[in-house]
Amino acid sequence: MPGPVCSCTGEAHPCYKWGNGGWQSSCCTTMISMYPLPQMPNKRHARMSGRKMSGSVFTRLLTRMAKAGHDLSIPVDLKDYWARHGTNRYITIK
């Protein structure tokens, strides 16, 4: 199964792995949608944190989508699911 993507900017960008089986957006936060996310002014080589989804929530989402007949061989677009399940905790992307 391919990794999820996010199309908040109008173009699908791959998500980063986060935590134990979770995913982080590379292109959106609760306030902005741009790719790549801007660099943090006070941290060298780190970008602003993106939306996140824990591994357990992602697994539940996949289970629900599979039951609904969604084809999981194509990347899942998490754009419509961040608001319900995502957070914006600080994390650095190097």
C-alpha positions as YAML, in Angstrom:
chain: A
units: angstrom
residues:
- id: 1
  name: MET
  ca: [0.00, 0.00, 0.00]
- id: 2
  name: PRO
  ca: [1.46, 3.41, -0.93]
- id: 3
  name: GLY
  ca: [1.89, 6.12, 1.70]
- id: 4
  name: PRO
  ca: [-0.81, 8.79, 2.06]
- id: 5
  name: VAL
  ca: [-0.74, 12.17, 0.37]
- id: 6
  name: CYS
  ca: [-2.22, 15.57, 1.12]
- id: 7
  name: SER
  ca: [-3.65, 17.86, -1.57]
- id: 8
  name: CYS
  ca: [-4.29, 21.00, 0.51]
- id: 9
  name: THR
  ca: [-2.26, 23.10, -1.94]
- id: 10
  name: GLY
  ca: [-4.13, 21.75, -4.99]
- id: 11
  name: GLU
  ca: [-1.38, 19.26, -5.80]
- id: 12
  name: ALA
  ca: [-0.86, 15.94, -4.01]
- id: 13
  name: HIS
  ca: [2.30, 15.91, -1.84]
- id: 14
  name: PRO
  ca: [3.47, 12.82, 0.06]
- id: 15
  name: CYS
  ca: [3.12, 12.84, 3.84]
- id: 16
  name: TYR
  ca: [6.00, 12.24, 6.26]
- id: 17
  name: LYS
  ca: [6.07, 9.33, 8.67]
- id: 18
  name: TRP
  ca: [5.39, 10.49, 12.20]
- id: 19
  name: GLY
  ca: [5.50, 8.58, 15.47]
- id: 20
  name: ASN
  ca: [4.50, 4.93, 15.53]
- id: 21
  name: GLY
  ca: [2.71, 4.39, 12.22]
- id: 22
  name: GLY
  ca: [1.36, 7.93, 12.00]
- id: 23
  name: TRP
  ca: [1.66, 10.55, 9.27]
- id: 24
  name: GLN
  ca: [2.42, 14.25, 9.06]
- id: 25
  name: SER
  ca: [1.48, 16.65, 6.28]
- id: 26
  name: SER
  ca: [4.33, 18.23, 4.32]
- id: 27
  name: CYS
  ca: [2.16, 21.03, 2.97]
- id: 28
  name: CYS
  ca: [-0.43, 22.28, 5.47]
- id: 29
  name: THR
  ca: [-1.03, 23.41, 9.05]
- id: 30
  name: THR
  ca: [-4.27, 24.71, 10.57]
- id: 31
  name: MET
  ca: [-3.35, 28.17, 9.24]
- id: 32
  name: ILE
  ca: [-1.51, 27.76, 5.92]
- id: 33
  name: SER
  ca: [-1.36, 25.54, 2.86]
- id: 34
  name: MET
  ca: [1.93, 25.78, 0.98]
- id: 35
  name: TYR
  ca: [4.66, 23.41, -0.14]
- id: 36
  name: PRO
  ca: [7.20, 23.05, 1.22]
- id: 37
  name: LEU
  ca: [6.20, 24.32, 4.65]
- id: 38
  name: PRO
  ca: [8.24, 27.40, 5.65]
- id: 39
  name: GLN
  ca: [11.41, 27.07, 7.70]
- id: 40
  name: MET
  ca: [11.32, 27.88, 11.41]
- id: 41
  name: PRO
  ca: [13.12, 31.19, 11.98]
- id: 42
  name: ASN
  ca: [14.63, 30.08, 15.31]
- id: 43
  name: LYS
  ca: [15.61, 26.51, 14.34]
- id: 44
  name: ARG
  ca: [18.22, 25.83, 11.67]
- id: 45
  name: HIS
  ca: [17.26, 23.25, 9.04]
- id: 46
  name: ALA
  ca: [13.79, 22.71, 10.55]
- id: 47
  name: ARG
  ca: [10.45, 23.39, 8.93]
- id: 48
  name: MET
  ca: [7.16, 24.45, 10.46]
- id: 49
  name: SER
  ca: [5.20, 21.53, 11.84]
- id: 50
  name: GLY
  ca: [2.42, 20.14, 9.68]
- id: 51
  name: ARG
  ca: [-0.87, 18.46, 10.45]
- id: 52
  name: LYS
  ca: [-0.47, 15.06, 12.09]
- id: 53
  name: MET
  ca: [-2.44, 11.85, 12.41]
- id: 54
  name: SER
  ca: [-1.52, 9.11, 14.86]
- id: 55
  name: GLY
  ca: [-0.97, 5.54, 13.70]
- id: 56
  name: SER
  ca: [-4.04, 4.21, 15.52]
- id: 57
  name: VAL
  ca: [-6.32, 6.82, 13.96]
- id: 58
  name: PHE
  ca: [-4.79, 6.18, 10.53]
- id: 59
  name: THR
  ca: [-5.40, 2.42, 10.91]
- id: 60
  name: ARG
  ca: [-9.04, 3.04, 11.89]
- id: 61
  name: LEU
  ca: [-9.44, 5.36, 8.90]
- id: 62
  name: LEU
  ca: [-8.03, 2.70, 6.53]
- id: 63
  name: THR
  ca: [-10.34, 0.06, 8.00]
- id: 64
  name: ARG
  ca: [-13.36, 2.32, 7.53]
- id: 65
  name: MET
  ca: [-12.32, 3.16, 3.94]
- id: 66
  name: ALA
  ca: [-11.75, -0.52, 3.08]
- id: 67
  name: LYS
  ca: [-15.24, -1.41, 4.38]
- id: 68
  name: ALA
  ca: [-16.66, 1.37, 2.21]
- id: 69
  name: GLY
  ca: [-14.99, -0.15, -0.85]
- id: 70
  name: HIS
  ca: [-12.21, 2.41, -1.32]
- id: 71
  name: ASP
  ca: [-9.28, 1.16, -3.45]
- id: 72
  name: LEU
  ca: [-6.28, 1.18, -1.08]
- id: 73
  name: SER
  ca: [-3.79, 0.49, -3.89]
- id: 74
  name: ILE
  ca: [-3.90, 4.21, -4.72]
- id: 75
  name: PRO
  ca: [-2.56, 6.78, -2.19]
- id: 76
  name: VAL
  ca: [-5.13, 7.96, 0.35]
- id: 77
  name: ASP
  ca: [-5.64, 11.74, 0.34]
- id: 78
  name: LEU
  ca: [-5.76, 12.85, 3.98]
- id: 79
  name: LYS
  ca: [-6.86, 16.41, 3.14]
- id: 80
  name: ASP
  ca: [-10.44, 15.85, 4.25]
- id: 81
  name: TYR
  ca: [-9.48, 13.97, 7.42]
- id: 82
  name: TRP
  ca: [-7.00, 16.34, 9.13]
- id: 83
  name: ALA
  ca: [-9.66, 18.57, 10.66]
- id: 84
  name: ARG
  ca: [-11.31, 15.66, 12.43]
- id: 85
  name: HIS
  ca: [-8.23, 13.72, 13.51]
- id: 86
  name: GLY
  ca: [-5.13, 15.88, 13.04]
- id: 87
  name: THR
  ca: [-3.18, 17.93, 15.54]
- id: 88
  name: ASN
  ca: [-0.51, 20.59, 15.19]
- id: 89
  name: ARG
  ca: [2.04, 19.65, 17.84]
- id: 90
  name: TYR
  ca: [5.56, 20.97, 17.33]
- id: 91
  name: ILE
  ca: [7.93, 18.63, 15.52]
- id: 92
  name: THR
  ca: [10.96, 19.30, 13.32]
- id: 93
  name: ILE
  ca: [11.32, 17.97, 9.79]
- id: 94
  name: LYS
  ca: [14.95, 17.66, 8.80]
...
